[in-house]
């Protein structure tokens, strides 16, 4: 039995399609690479924006340069590719922050992905009652470890172990940070409004 509030990772509907496109792209299929880019870039850009703010476009471009350079050596499915791409993006973001002499931060993000990983019921209900901008502003206000875990679990849609690998932490620490961040969001939002029918 899962602990209350634990984030359950559902397989994303595009995992198989993304994995197939990555395989074809590794073989030099430019159209397949275009599919990979269109699938991964929006969530990758939101993730990087959560770390570096307004410099996200430049950092994401650097990450894609490395992804293209090393794609022939990648092995895995769609979920593994998203984790691999997020790891590269995180490294480029941290390099950028070191060069600029800044600390990681979270900022307001562009939008929620089309298929976010499920959050605990109370947090999901509470977040559904907010506008996207309000919800993302709340995520940006979380402590950095919680915001990073929520971004990887919800925005990128990674499993606990995959998010832990990206962050260089233990899976339990990432699950705990994501749980605490989502619980804190739910507490800030309070109970959902009750709709009564006349």
C-alpha positions, 0 to 999 in steps of 0.5 A: 500500500502506498503511503498517503500523498505519495506521487504515483508515476503513470506511464505517459501516453507518448513514452512508446512513441517518443522511444520509437522516434528517439531510435529512428533519430539515432539512426539519422532520421531528421523527421524523427528528431523533429518529433523528439524535439517537439515532444521534449522541448516544451517541458525541458524549457519549463524545467530549465526556466525553473532553475535559471529564469530568463536565460532558459532559452540559451541554456536549453539551446546548449542542452540540445547541442549536447543532446544532438552530439551524444544521441548516438550513444543513448540507449533507452525508452521515452522515459529514459530519454526525458531523464537523460535530457533533463540531466543534461539540461540540469548540468548546463543550467548549473554551469550557467549559474556558476559562470554567472555567480548565481544560485539556483532559483525557481521562477514562474514557469510558462505553462503546465505540460499537457499530461502532468504526472499525477499529484496527491489527490488533495494537491491535485484538487487544490491545483485544479482550482487555481489558474496556471499562473497562480499554481506555478507562482506557488511552485516557484515559492517552494524551497529549492529542493522541493521545487526541483523535485516537483518540477522533475516529477510533475513538469517533466513527468519523471519517476522518483528514481529517474528524478533522483538520478537527475538531481544526484540524490537518493530516490527516497529524498526526492520522493519526500521532497516532492511529497512535502512540496505538494503537501505544502501547496495543498496546505497553502490552497486550503480545501477545494470550494464546495459546489451546492446545487440549488 
